Amino acid sequence: MLEFEMVHPDTIGTAEHKGFHPMKPSHPPTPPQPLTPARLRQARAQQHELIAHARPAMEFIHEQTRDTDSIVLLSDAQGMLLETLGDAAFANRAERVALRPGANWHEQWRGTNAIGT
């Protein structure tokens, strides 16, 4: 069973207080271009241990969520998507919004709820 500690709202603070600056929707930053296939291979090679440990968990989650229009994503600590696994139809739609290996989803580019937060 999960246990939660109560935190007084005044101690949480705002995103700005924590040093984060919310994006202004009218002027979102332009994320970097996705990695080339060669650079993605290099990034995956650098994270081979992470990928090896995460792959069984990704496969398990994928099995549990099969046919639910979803994908499982693995990123490095900087928000670079390394692997995806999921329903093909959803994966095709996800690629249209850069949810694919080689795309950067760091908070700096995608906002405070991004993958690399």
MARBA-3410 file (N, C-alpha, C, O; in Angstrom, 1 decimal):
117
0.8,-1.2,0.0,0.0,0.0,0.0,0.9,1.2,0.0,1.9,1.3,0.7 ~ 0.5,2.2,-0.8,1.3,3.5,-0.9,0.9,4.3,0.3,-0.3,4.4,0.7 ~ 1.9,5.0,0.8,1.6,6.0,1.9,2.1,7.4,1.4,3.1,7.5,0.7 ~ 1.3,8.4,1.7,1.6,9.7,1.3,1.8,10.6,2.5,1.0,10.5,3.5 ~ 2.7,11.5,2.4,2.9,12.5,3.5,2.2,13.8,3.1,2.3,14.2,1.9
1.5,14.3,4.0,0.8,15.6,3.7,1.7,16.7,3.7,2.6,16.8,4.5 ~ 1.6,17.6,2.7,2.5,18.7,2.5,1.6,20.0,2.5,0.6,20.0,1.7 ~ 2.0,20.9,3.2,1.2,22.2,3.3,1.4,22.9,1.9,2.5,23.0,1.5 ~ 0.3,23.4,1.3,0.4,24.0,0.0,1.4,25.2,-0.1,2.0,25.4,-1.1 ~ 1.6,25.9,1.0,2.5,27.0,1.0,4.0,26.6,0.8,4.8,27.4,0.4
4.3,25.3,1.1,5.7,24.8,1.0,6.0,24.3,-0.4,7.1,24.1,-0.7 ~ 5.0,24.2,-1.2,5.2,23.7,-2.6,5.8,24.7,-3.5,6.7,24.5,-4.2 ~ 5.2,25.9,-3.5,5.6,27.0,-4.3,5.2,26.9,-5.8,4.5,25.9,-6.1 ~ 5.5,27.8,-6.6,5.1,27.8,-7.9,6.3,27.4,-8.8,7.4,27.3,-8.3 ~ 6.0,27.1,-10.1,7.0,26.7,-11.0,8.1,27.8,-11.1,9.3,27.5,-11.1
7.6,29.1,-11.1,8.6,30.2,-11.2,9.5,30.2,-10.0,10.7,30.5,-10.0 ~ 8.9,30.0,-8.8,9.6,30.0,-7.5,10.7,28.9,-7.6,11.8,29.1,-7.0 ~ 10.5,27.8,-8.2,11.4,26.7,-8.2,12.5,26.9,-9.3,13.3,26.1,-9.5 ~ 12.4,28.0,-10.1,13.3,28.3,-11.1,12.9,27.9,-12.5,13.6,28.1,-13.5 ~ 11.6,27.4,-12.6,11.1,27.0,-13.9,10.3,28.2,-14.4,9.7,28.9,-13.6
10.3,28.3,-15.7,9.5,29.4,-16.3,8.5,28.7,-17.3,9.0,28.2,-18.3 ~ 7.3,28.9,-17.0,6.3,28.3,-17.9,6.4,28.8,-19.3,6.8,30.0,-19.5 ~ 6.1,28.0,-20.3,6.2,28.4,-21.7,5.0,29.4,-21.9,3.9,29.3,-21.4 ~ 5.3,30.3,-22.8,4.2,31.2,-23.3,3.7,30.5,-24.6,4.5,30.5,-25.6 ~ 2.5,30.1,-24.6,2.0,29.4,-25.8,2.1,30.1,-27.1,2.2,29.5,-28.1
2.1,31.5,-27.0,2.2,32.2,-28.3,3.6,32.2,-28.8,3.8,32.5,-30.0 ~ 4.6,31.9,-28.0,6.0,31.8,-28.5,6.7,30.6,-27.9,7.7,30.7,-27.2 ~ 6.3,29.4,-28.3,7.0,28.2,-27.8,8.3,28.1,-28.4,8.5,28.4,-29.6 ~ 9.3,27.6,-27.7,10.7,27.4,-28.3,10.6,26.3,-29.3,9.8,25.4,-29.3 ~ 11.5,26.4,-30.3,11.5,25.4,-31.3,12.4,24.3,-30.8,13.6,24.5,-30.6
11.9,23.0,-30.7,12.8,21.9,-30.2,13.8,21.6,-31.3,13.6,21.9,-32.5 ~ 14.9,21.0,-30.9,15.9,20.6,-31.8,15.3,19.5,-32.8,14.4,18.8,-32.4 ~ 15.9,19.4,-33.9,15.5,18.4,-34.9,15.8,17.0,-34.2,16.8,16.9,-33.5 ~ 15.0,16.0,-34.6,15.3,14.6,-34.1,16.7,14.2,-34.5,17.2,14.7,-35.6 ~ 17.3,13.3,-33.8,18.6,12.8,-34.1,18.6,12.1,-35.5,17.5,11.5,-35.8
19.7,12.1,-36.2,19.8,11.3,-37.4,19.9,9.9,-36.9,20.2,9.6,-35.8 ~ 19.7,8.9,-37.8,19.8,7.5,-37.5,21.2,7.2,-36.9,21.2,6.4,-35.9 ~ 22.2,7.7,-37.4,23.6,7.5,-36.9,23.7,8.0,-35.4,24.3,7.3,-34.6 ~ 23.2,9.2,-35.2,23.3,9.8,-33.8,22.4,9.1,-32.9,22.8,8.9,-31.7 ~ 21.3,8.6,-33.3,20.4,7.8,-32.5,21.1,6.5,-32.1,21.0,6.1,-30.9
21.7,5.8,-33.0,22.5,4.6,-32.7,23.5,4.9,-31.6,23.7,4.1,-30.7 ~ 24.2,6.0,-31.8,25.2,6.4,-30.8,24.6,6.7,-29.5,25.2,6.2,-28.4 ~ 23.5,7.4,-29.4,22.8,7.7,-28.1,22.4,6.4,-27.5,22.5,6.2,-26.3 ~ 21.8,5.5,-28.3,21.4,4.2,-27.7,22.6,3.4,-27.2,22.5,2.7,-26.2 ~ 23.7,3.4,-27.9,24.9,2.7,-27.5,25.4,3.3,-26.1,25.9,2.5,-25.3
25.3,4.6,-26.0,25.8,5.2,-24.7,24.8,4.8,-23.6,25.3,4.8,-22.4 ~ 23.6,4.5,-23.9,22.6,4.1,-22.9,22.2,2.7,-22.9,21.1,2.3,-22.5 ~ 23.2,1.8,-23.4,22.8,0.4,-23.6,22.4,-0.3,-22.3,21.5,-1.1,-22.3 ~ 23.0,0.1,-21.2,22.7,-0.5,-19.9,21.3,-0.1,-19.4,20.5,-1.0,-19.0 ~ 20.9,1.1,-19.6,19.6,1.6,-19.3,18.5,0.9,-20.1,17.5,0.4,-19.6
18.8,0.8,-21.4,17.9,0.1,-22.4,17.7,-1.4,-22.0,16.6,-1.9,-22.0 ~ 18.8,-2.0,-21.7,18.8,-3.4,-21.3,17.9,-3.7,-20.1,17.2,-4.7,-20.0 ~ 18.1,-2.8,-19.1,17.3,-3.0,-17.9,15.8,-2.6,-18.1,15.0,-3.2,-17.5 ~ 15.6,-1.6,-18.9,14.2,-1.1,-19.1,13.4,-2.0,-20.1,12.2,-2.0,-19.9 ~ 14.0,-2.6,-21.0,13.3,-3.4,-22.0,12.3,-4.4,-21.4,11.2,-4.4,-21.9
12.7,-5.2,-20.5,11.7,-6.1,-19.9,10.5,-5.4,-19.3,9.3,-5.9,-19.4 ~ 10.7,-4.3,-18.6,9.6,-3.6,-18.0,8.7,-2.9,-19.1,7.5,-2.9,-19.0 ~ 9.4,-2.4,-20.2,8.6,-1.9,-21.3,7.7,-2.9,-21.9,6.6,-2.7,-22.3 ~ 8.3,-4.1,-22.1,7.5,-5.2,-22.8,6.4,-5.6,-21.9,5.3,-5.9,-22.4 ~ 6.6,-5.7,-20.6,5.5,-6.0,-19.6,4.4,-5.0,-19.7,3.2,-5.4,-19.8
4.8,-3.7,-19.6,3.7,-2.7,-19.7,3.0,-2.7,-21.0,1.8,-2.6,-21.0 ~ 3.7,-3.0,-22.1,3.1,-3.0,-23.4,2.1,-4.2,-23.4,1.0,-4.0,-24.0 ~ 2.4,-5.3,-22.9,1.5,-6.5,-22.8,0.2,-6.1,-22.0,-0.9,-6.5,-22.4 ~ 0.4,-5.4,-21.0,-0.7,-5.0,-20.1,-1.6,-3.9,-20.8,-2.8,-3.8,-20.4 ~ -1.1,-3.2,-21.7,-1.8,-2.1,-22.3,-2.1,-2.3,-23.8,-2.5,-1.4,-24.5
-1.9,-3.6,-24.3,-2.1,-3.9,-25.7,-3.5,-3.5,-26.1,-4.4,-3.6,-25.4 ~ -3.6,-3.0,-27.4,-4.9,-2.6,-28.0,-5.6,-1.5,-27.2,-6.8,-1.4,-27.1 ~ -4.8,-0.6,-26.6,-5.4,0.6,-25.9,-5.0,1.9,-26.5,-5.1,2.9,-25.8 ~ -4.5,1.9,-27.7,-4.1,3.1,-28.3,-3.0,3.8,-27.5,-3.2,5.0,-27.1 ~ -2.0,3.1,-27.2,-0.9,3.7,-26.3,0.5,3.2,-26.7,0.6,2.2,-27.4
1.5,3.9,-26.3,2.8,3.5,-26.4,3.6,3.6,-25.1,3.2,4.4,-24.3 ~ 4.6,2.9,-25.0,5.6,3.0,-23.8,6.8,3.7,-24.4,7.4,3.3,-25.4 ~ 7.3,4.7,-23.7,8.4,5.4,-24.1,9.6,5.3,-23.1,9.3,5.1,-21.9 ~ 10.8,5.3,-23.6,12.0,5.3,-22.7,12.8,6.5,-23.2,13.2,6.6,-24.3 ~ 13.2,7.4,-22.2,14.0,8.5,-22.5,15.3,8.5,-21.6,15.3,7.8,-20.6
16.3,9.2,-22.0,17.4,9.3,-21.1,17.1,10.5,-20.2,16.0,11.0,-20.2 ~ 18.0,10.8,-19.3,17.8,11.8,-18.3,17.6,13.2,-18.9,17.1,14.1,-18.2 ~ 18.0,13.4,-20.1,17.8,14.7,-20.7,16.6,14.8,-21.6,16.4,15.8,-22.3 ~ 15.7,13.8,-21.6,14.5,13.8,-22.3,14.6,13.3,-23.7,13.6,13.4,-24.5 ~ 15.7,12.7,-24.1,15.9,12.2,-25.5,15.2,10.8,-25.5,15.6,9.9,-24.8
14.2,10.7,-26.4,13.5,9.4,-26.6,14.5,8.4,-27.2,15.0,8.6,-28.3 ~ 14.6,7.3,-26.5,15.5,6.2,-27.0,14.8,5.1,-27.6,15.2,4.5,-28.6 ~ 13.6,4.7,-27.0,12.9,3.5,-27.5,11.4,3.8,-27.3,11.0,4.6,-26.4 ~ 10.6,3.2,-28.2,9.2,3.2,-28.1,8.7,1.8,-28.4,9.3,1.1,-29.1 ~ 7.6,1.5,-27.7,6.9,0.2,-28.0,5.4,0.3,-27.8,5.0,0.9,-26.7
4.7,-0.1,-28.7,3.2,0.1,-28.5,2.4,-0.3,-29.8,2.9,-0.8,-30.7 ~ 1.2,0.1,-29.7,0.2,-0.1,-30.8,0.7,0.6,-32.0,0.9,1.8,-32.0 ~ 0.7,-0.1,-33.1,1.2,0.5,-34.4,0.5,1.7,-34.8,1.1,2.7,-35.2 ~ -0.9,1.6,-34.8,-1.7,2.8,-35.2,-1.4,4.0,-34.4,-1.3,5.1,-34.9 ~ -1.3,3.8,-33.1,-1.0,4.9,-32.2,0.4,5.4,-32.4,0.7,6.6,-32.4
1.4,4.5,-32.6,2.8,4.9,-32.8,2.9,5.8,-34.1,3.7,6.7,-34.1 ~ 2.1,5.5,-35.1,2.2,6.3,-36.3,1.7,7.7,-36.0,2.2,8.7,-36.5 ~ 0.6,7.8,-35.2,0.1,9.1,-34.9,1.1,9.9,-33.9,1.3,11.1,-34.1 ~ 1.7,9.1,-33.0,2.6,9.7,-32.1,3.8,10.3,-32.8,4.4,11.3,-32.5 ~ 4.3,9.6,-33.9,5.4,10.1,-34.7,5.1,11.5,-35.3,6.0,12.3,-35.5
3.9,11.8,-35.6,3.5,13.1,-36.2,3.7,14.2,-35.2,3.9,15.3,-35.6 ~ 3.7,13.9,-33.9,4.0,15.0,-32.9,5.4,14.7,-32.2,5.6,15.2,-31.1 ~ 6.2,14.0,-32.9,7.6,13.8,-32.5,7.7,12.9,-31.3,8.7,13.0,-30.5 ~ 6.8,12.0,-31.0,6.9,11.0,-30.0,7.5,9.8,-30.6,6.9,8.8,-30.9 ~ 8.8,9.9,-30.9,9.6,8.8,-31.6,11.0,8.8,-31.1,11.5,9.9,-30.7
11.7,7.7,-31.3,13.1,7.7,-30.9,13.9,8.8,-31.6,13.7,9.0,-32.9 ~ 14.8,9.5,-30.9,15.6,10.5,-31.5,15.0,11.9,-31.2,15.8,12.9,-31.4 ~ 13.8,12.0,-30.8,13.2,13.3,-30.5,13.5,13.7,-29.1,13.6,12.9,-28.2 ~ 13.7,15.0,-28.9,14.0,15.5,-27.6,12.7,16.1,-26.9,12.1,17.0,-27.4 ~ 12.4,15.5,-25.7,11.2,16.0,-25.0,11.6,16.6,-23.7,10.9,16.5,-22.7
12.8,17.2,-23.6,13.2,17.9,-22.4,12.2,19.0,-22.1,11.6,19.6,-22.9 ~ 12.1,19.3,-20.8,11.3,20.4,-20.3,11.6,21.7,-21.0,10.6,22.5,-21.3 ~ 12.8,22.0,-21.3,13.2,23.2,-21.9,12.5,23.4,-23.3,12.2,24.5,-23.6 ~ 12.2,22.3,-24.0,11.5,22.4,-25.3,10.0,22.1,-25.2,9.3,22.6,-26.1 ~ 9.6,21.4,-24.2,8.2,20.9,-24.3,7.3,21.4,-23.1,6.1,21.2,-23.1
7.9,22.1,-22.1,7.1,22.6,-21.0,7.4,21.8,-19.8,8.1,20.8,-19.8 ~ 6.8,22.2,-18.6,7.1,21.7,-17.3,6.5,20.3,-17.1,6.9,19.7,-16.1 ~ 5.7,19.8,-18.0,5.2,18.4,-17.8,5.8,17.5,-18.8,5.3,16.4,-19.1 ~ 6.9,17.9,-19.4,7.5,17.1,-20.4,8.2,15.8,-19.8,8.3,15.7,-18.6 ~ 8.6,15.0,-20.7,9.2,13.7,-20.3,10.5,13.9,-19.6,10.8,13.2,-18.6
11.3,14.9,-20.0,12.6,15.1,-19.4,12.6,16.0,-18.2,13.5,16.7,-17.9 ~ 11.4,16.0,-17.5,11.3,16.9,-16.3,11.9,16.3,-15.1,11.9,16.9,-14.0
END
